[in-house]
Amino acid sequence: MKHLVLASVLAFFVAPASAEQHDEDGTELIERGLSLFLRGLAEELDPAIEEFRRLGDEIGPELRALLLAWGGGLIKLSEQIDDFDHYQEPEILENGDIIIRRRPDAPPLKDGSIDL
């Protein structure tokens, strides 16, 4: 009888310890797997990120100059245009004017007015 009680007590204390060890191993495996996945993803993205960085270095000064020259006008234009998908391709007239027509199937503007 004492052996049965001793075995029960030992089983009671050993079972949770082995369950905790199993959970820790599973957690560690998940963490390792996630780490390997993220490392592989970063290695796959490195060339694209480097190309994007090179492109930014190449056209960055031109973009800064464009924003400085046209910044105010671009801000006003973006305030008047609700969605670029609602507009047709820009058309350059013979006199140099640029016309951007709203698509006929586009929903009406929120305030309903058209600035001419």
N, C-alpha and C positions, 0 to 999 in steps of 0.2 A: 504494500500500500504506500509506504514511504517513497518507493521508487516511482510510482505512478504520479504522486504529488510533485516530486522533484522534476520529473520529466515534463509535467504540465507547466510548472513554473518556468523552467528553462525554455520551453517552447513559446511561452507568453512573451518573454523578454527577447528571444532571438528572432522571432518572426517579424516584429516591427523593425528591428535593426536591418534585417535583410531586405525588407520592403523599402526602407529609406535608401539603402545602398543601391537598390535597383532603380529607384526614382532618380537618384543623383546621376547614375550612369546614363539613364535615358536623357536627362536634361543636358548632361555634358555632350552626349552624342548629337542632340539637336543643336546645341550651341556651336559645336565643331562643324556640323553640316552647314549651318547658316553662315558661319564665318568663311568656309570654303566657297560657298555660293557667292557671297558678296565679294570675295577676293577675285573670283573668276569673272564676275560681272564688271568689276573695276578694270581688270586687265583687258576685257573686251572693249570697254568704253574709252580706254586711254588713247588709242589712235584718233578717235573722233573728237575727243576733247582737245587733243594737241592740234588737230587740223582747225578746229574752231578758234583756238587761241591764236594760231598763225594768221587766220583770216581776220581776226579782230585787230591784230597788230598791223596788218596790211591796209585795211580800209578804215581803221579807227580815226586817223587824222582827217580823212575826207568826211566821215560822218559827223565829227565834231564841227568842222567848218560849215557843213550843211545845216546842222541844227542851230548854229550861231546866226547864220544868214537868214534862215527861213523859220526859225523857232516860233516866233510870234504868229506868223501866218499859218503854220501847221497846227498850232494850238487852236486858233479860231476855226480852221477847217474841221478839225476833229470834234469841236463842239457842235458844229452844224450838221455833221454826217452821223446818222444813227448807226448804220451798219454798212460797211463797204460792199457787202454782197448785194445790196439793194441798188447799186449803181453800175452803169455800163462802163466799158473801157473809155478812158479819156480820148477826146477827139481834138486835134490841133487844126484850127481853121487857117486859111491862107494869110490872114492878117496877124497870125501868131497867138490869137486867143485860144485858150484851152477850155473846152466844154466837157463837163462830166454830167451826163444825163442820168436821171433816176429811171430805173427799170419800170416798164408799165405795170408789171405784176407785183411791184413792191407795195407793202402796206403804207397807208398815209403816214406822214410825219406826225409826231405827238401833238405839236401845237397847231398843226394844220396849215401853217403859213409857208409860203415859198418866197425866199429872198431873191428878187430880180435886180 
